[in-house]
Amino acid sequence: MGLDVRLVADQSAIQAEAARPEAGGLHIVGRALLGNRKALAGVIILGIFLVLAIIPGMLAPYDPHAQIFAQTLGPSREHLLGTTGNGQDIFSQLIWGTRESLAIAIIAGLLATGISLLIGVSSAYLGGLSDHVLSLVTDVFLVIPTLPLMIVLAAYARNGGLAVLISVIVVTGWSYGARQLRSQALSLRNREFLDAARVRGERSGYVIVFEILPTMTSLIVANFLGVALYAVLAAAGLQFIGLGNPSDMSWGTMLFWAQNNGALNAGSPLWAIVPGLCIGLLGAAFALLNYAFDEITNPALRPVRRRR
């Protein structure tokens, strides 16, 4: 009798714990992220840039394209970072440039991750001829040197705008993630829960979307963060060497114009230093989140904390 009472009490406690809002998956992930120093630093940095990208008009004091000021002015109360060689406010350009730089990272990361999922998971689950063909396509993109391919594609569609820049990054950035996702999906293909889904008569698309993908969430998020980091650096590099649209407002184009106007020698070093620093900080935010997510999902990677 006493054992039955204890079992009922334990079951009631478990049900009560599961019913709490804190027991939700999002809350657990959020608490884990906030409890990790790397993740917390990445969230703070990324959050600041998100705010700048959402409301640049409320934070930038001037039109970033307006050439209405004296050239190469130093930092002052009116111009926090000085002015460019064309008489534009550097601080306003920096604020408005956040939107495009962050949009490139997020959109390219989502598109490349989607292609990686489509090709990698489908290849592993379908097998046979489909697996051979999709794996061959993935291998071709893996062995092609990425930097020359990016330069050739960007130069061919020069000044094509944001869509062309994102397309170049996606085309050159999906293959590595597809290979990782295929390997993970291969390890799941013969699991019992997938056999049960097949016995129920579920279609391949349903099995992939609702049975396989939920078990690969951590790898998918890590792949997105890695591609986003790659997109930040690749976009800035292509724009810096003049393969983007120079009329766009982004950190990469700021570096392009700063280099063309000899900002370091013209008495306006912040024109080149500050956008480069922002590119590094945004890349660091994605990298910190990636490292932190690996530590959260893989206990073997967590740092050992000594007891006091």
C-alpha positions in Angstrom: 0.0 0.0 0.0 2.8 2.4 0.9 4.6 1.6 -2.4 1.4 2.4 -4.4 1.0 5.7 -2.6 4.6 6.7 -3.4 4.2 5.7 -7.0 1.0 7.8 -7.4 2.8 10.7 -5.7 5.8 10.4 -8.0 3.5 10.3 -11.1 1.6 13.3 -9.9 4.9 15.2 -9.4 6.1 14.3 -12.9 2.8 15.4 -14.4 2.9 18.7 -12.5 6.4 19.4 -13.6 5.6 18.7 -17.2 2.6 21.0 -17.0 4.7 23.9 -15.9 5.5 26.5 -18.5 9.2 26.1 -17.5 9.1 22.5 -18.8 8.6 23.7 -22.4 11.3 23.0 -24.9 11.8 26.7 -25.7 12.2 27.6 -22.1 14.8 24.8 -21.6 16.8 25.9 -24.6 16.6 29.6 -23.6 17.7 28.8 -20.1 20.6 26.8 -21.4 21.7 29.5 -23.7 21.5 32.2 -21.0 23.5 29.9 -18.7 26.3 29.7 -21.2 28.7 32.6 -21.2 29.6 32.2 -24.9 25.9 32.1 -25.8 25.1 35.0 -23.6 27.8 37.2 -25.2 26.7 36.1 -28.7 23.0 36.9 -27.9 23.9 40.3 -26.6 26.0 41.3 -29.6 23.5 39.9 -32.1 20.6 41.6 -30.2 22.3 45.0 -30.5 22.8 44.6 -34.2 19.2 43.4 -34.6 17.9 46.6 -32.9 20.2 48.7 -35.2 18.9 46.9 -38.3 15.2 47.2 -37.3 15.1 50.9 -36.4 18.0 52.6 -38.2 15.9 55.6 -39.0 15.4 56.3 -35.3 19.1 56.0 -34.5 20.9 57.5 -37.5 20.9 61.4 -37.3 21.3 62.0 -41.0 20.6 60.5 -44.4 23.6 58.1 -45.1 23.7 59.1 -48.8 23.5 62.9 -48.2 26.7 64.6 -49.3 26.0 67.9 -47.4 28.9 68.1 -45.0 32.6 69.1 -45.1 34.9 66.3 -46.2 36.9 64.1 -43.8 35.9 65.9 -40.6 37.1 64.3 -37.4 34.8 63.0 -34.6 32.6 65.6 -33.0 29.3 66.1 -31.3 27.5 66.5 -34.7 29.4 63.7 -36.3 30.3 61.0 -33.8 32.6 59.2 -36.2 33.4 62.1 -38.5 32.6 62.4 -42.2 33.7 60.6 -45.4 35.7 61.9 -48.3 32.4 62.7 -50.0 30.9 64.6 -47.0 28.7 61.9 -45.7 28.1 61.1 -42.0 30.0 57.9 -41.1 27.9 57.1 -38.1 24.7 57.2 -40.1 26.2 55.0 -42.8 27.3 52.5 -40.1 23.8 52.3 -38.6 22.0 51.9 -42.0 24.7 49.4 -43.2 23.7 47.1 -40.3 20.4 46.2 -42.0 21.9 44.9 -45.3 24.9 43.2 -43.6 22.6 41.3 -41.2 20.1 40.5 -43.9 22.7 38.9 -46.1 23.9 36.7 -43.2 20.4 35.6 -42.2 18.9 35.1 -45.7 21.9 33.3 -47.0 22.1 31.2 -43.9 18.5 30.1 -44.2 18.6 29.4 -48.0 21.9 27.5 -47.8 20.7 25.5 -44.8 17.4 24.7 -46.7 19.4 23.4 -49.7 21.7 21.4 -47.4 18.6 19.8 -45.8 16.9 19.0 -49.1 19.9 17.4 -50.7 21.6 15.9 -47.7 18.6 14.3 -45.9 16.9 13.2 -49.1 20.1 11.6 -50.4 20.5 9.6 -47.2 16.9 8.5 -46.8 16.1 7.7 -50.5 19.4 5.8 -51.1 20.1 4.0 -54.3 20.5 6.0 -57.5 19.2 9.2 -55.9 21.9 9.0 -53.2 24.6 8.5 -55.8 23.5 11.4 -57.9 23.0 13.8 -55.0 26.2 12.8 -53.4 28.0 13.4 -56.7 26.6 16.9 -56.9 27.6 17.6 -53.4 31.2 16.3 -53.9 31.6 18.4 -57.0 30.8 21.6 -55.1 33.0 20.5 -52.2 36.1 20.1 -54.4 35.7 23.3 -56.3 37.8 26.1 -54.8 35.3 28.3 -53.1 37.0 31.7 -53.3 37.7 31.6 -57.1 34.2 30.4 -57.7 32.7 33.2 -55.7 34.9 35.8 -57.5 34.0 34.5 -60.9 30.2 34.4 -60.2 30.2 37.8 -58.6 32.3 39.3 -61.4 30.0 37.8 -64.0 26.9 39.4 -62.4 28.7 42.5 -61.2 26.6 45.3 -59.7 23.7 42.9 -59.6 22.6 43.9 -56.2 21.7 42.1 -53.0 20.0 39.1 -54.7 23.1 38.3 -56.7 25.4 38.6 -53.7 23.2 36.2 -51.6 22.9 33.8 -54.5 26.7 33.6 -54.9 27.1 32.9 -51.2 24.3 30.2 -51.2 25.7 28.5 -54.2 29.2 28.2 -52.7 28.1 27.6 -49.1 25.5 24.7 -49.0 27.7 21.6 -49.8 29.6 21.2 -46.5 26.3 21.3 -44.5 24.7 18.8 -46.9 27.5 16.3 -46.3 27.2 16.6 -42.5 23.4 16.3 -42.6 23.6 13.2 -44.9 26.0 11.5 -42.5 23.6 12.2 -39.6 20.6 11.0 -41.6 22.3 7.8 -42.6 22.7 6.9 -38.9 19.0 7.4 -38.4 17.7 5.7 -41.6 17.2 2.2 -40.0 16.0 3.3 -36.6 12.8 1.7 -35.2 10.7 4.9 -35.2 11.3 5.3 -38.9 10.4 1.6 -39.5 7.2 2.2 -37.6 6.4 5.2 -39.8 6.9 3.2 -42.9 4.7 0.4 -41.6 1.9 3.0 -41.0 2.2 3.9 -44.7 3.6 7.3 -44.3 5.1 9.0 -47.4 8.8 9.7 -47.7 8.2 13.5 -47.4 6.3 13.1 -44.2 9.0 10.8 -42.7 11.7 13.3 -43.6 9.9 16.4 -42.3 8.2 15.1 -39.2 10.3 12.1 -38.2 14.0 12.7 -39.2 14.4 16.5 -39.1 13.2 17.0 -35.4 16.0 14.6 -34.3 18.6 16.7 -36.1 17.7 20.2 -34.7 21.0 20.8 -33.1 23.0 20.0 -36.3 20.6 22.1 -38.4 21.0 25.1 -36.1 24.8 24.7 -36.0 24.8 24.5 -39.8 22.8 27.8 -40.1 25.1 29.6 -37.7 28.2 28.4 -39.6 26.8 29.5 -43.0 25.7 32.9 -41.5 29.3 33.4 -40.3 30.6 32.5 -43.7 28.1 34.9 -45.3 29.1 37.8 -43.2 32.8 37.4 -44.1 32.2 36.5 -47.8 29.8 39.4 -48.5 32.1 41.9 -46.9 35.1 40.5 -48.9 33.2 40.6 -52.2 32.0 44.1 -51.6 35.4 45.3 -50.5 37.0 44.2 -53.7 34.3 45.9 -55.7 32.2 42.9 -56.7 29.0 44.1 -55.0 26.8 47.0 -55.8 28.7 50.2 -54.7 25.5 52.1 -54.3 24.2 49.7 -51.6 24.6 50.7 -48.0 26.5 48.0 -46.1 29.7 47.6 -44.1 31.4 46.0 -47.1 30.6 48.9 -49.4 31.8 51.3 -46.7 35.2 49.6 -46.7 35.2 49.7 -50.5 34.7 53.5 -50.6 37.1 54.0 -47.7 39.8 52.1 -49.5 39.2 53.9 -52.8 39.4 57.3 -51.1 42.5 56.4 -49.0 40.7 56.9 -45.7 43.7 56.0 -43.6 45.9 58.6 -45.3 43.2 61.2 -45.7 42.7 61.8 -42.0 39.5 59.7 -41.6 40.7 56.3 -40.2 37.3 55.6 -38.5 35.8 55.3 -42.0 37.7 52.0 -42.4 38.2 50.9 -38.9 34.6 51.0 -37.5 32.9 49.0 -40.3 35.7 46.4 -40.1 35.2 46.2 -36.4 31.4 45.7 -36.8 32.0 42.9 -39.3 34.3 41.2 -36.8 31.8 41.6 -34.0 28.9 40.2 -36.1 31.0 37.2 -37.1 32.0 36.7 -33.5 28.4 36.7 -32.4 27.5 33.9 -34.8 30.7 32.0 -33.9 30.1 32.3 -30.2 26.5 31.0 -30.6 27.8 28.1 -32.7 30.3 27.1 -30.1 27.8 27.5 -27.3 25.2 25.5 -29.0 27.7 22.7 -29.5 28.5 22.7 -25.8 24.8 22.7 -24.9 23.9 19.8 -27.1 27.1 17.8 -26.5 28.0 17.4 -22.8 31.5 16.1 -23.8 32.3 19.6 -25.1 31.2 21.5 -21.9 34.0 23.1 -19.9 34.7 21.6 -16.6 34.1 24.0 -13.7 35.9 23.5 -10.5 34.0 23.4 -7.3 34.8 26.2 -4.9 
